[in-house]
Amino acid sequence: MQTLIINAHPDFTHRESYSHKLQTLFLEHFKERFPHEEPTILHLHETEIPRIEKDQLLRIWNKQASEQTLTAAEEKIAAASSALLAQFKAHHRIVIVSPVHNFNVTSRMKDYIDNILIARETFKYTEDGSVGLMTDDYRVLLLQASGSIFTNNDRYTPLEFSHYYLKEIFQNLMAFQQFHIVRAQGTAVLEQDAILQSASDDMTKTLDQFYGPN
């Protein structure tokens, strides 16, 4: 049961960002539980993430469907995309570290999803609709940092699309068994100690389920 941390923050080396603090907090909890293990860490903003554009994945997928030969440049892009998919499928615990950008996931995170939500790999089409293929006890945990607070059941609550989007992608479409979220929210209005203490308490309870039995 291997863990893949996907860091989607554009400035992932900025130690004062709450996304970085959430990842550090997770790693501390992880080490307490699994002192002899190391998670895989993927920083999206230092990794080549192919995009659905006419000169990248769109052209490659069309050429592959018609059994045309890819150019050397296209082969490189196709190999990068395949490597991302293989890495993703090899890890049964997925941890996404991300800020909220305009109420949604970061643009690089969306590009990453375009490389893993692949028909006949992580889901398949049927006459009755799509069916997820990630059924072997895959679980995902979103570590989300946000300046606003989205759990007060006010006008901001339905505006935070990112966790709804990710939950549907992973659970509904790919058939992950569990989806969890730990938030560091209100970073623009609350005190840091209170934010991190709340996140740490939530992390402890969440990881009991995330790494617990079926």
Secondary structure, 3 states (H helix, E strand, C coil): CCEEEEECCCCCCCCCCHHHHHHHHHHHHHHHHCCCCCCEEEEHHHCCCCCCCCCCHHHHHHHHHCCCCCCHHHHHHHHHHHHHHHHHHCCCEEEEEEECECCECCHHHHHHHHHHCCECCCEEEECCEEEECCCCCCEEEEEEEECCCCCCCCCCHHHCHHHHHHHHHHHHHCCCCEEEEEEEECCCCCCHHHHHHHHHHHHHHHHHHHCCCC
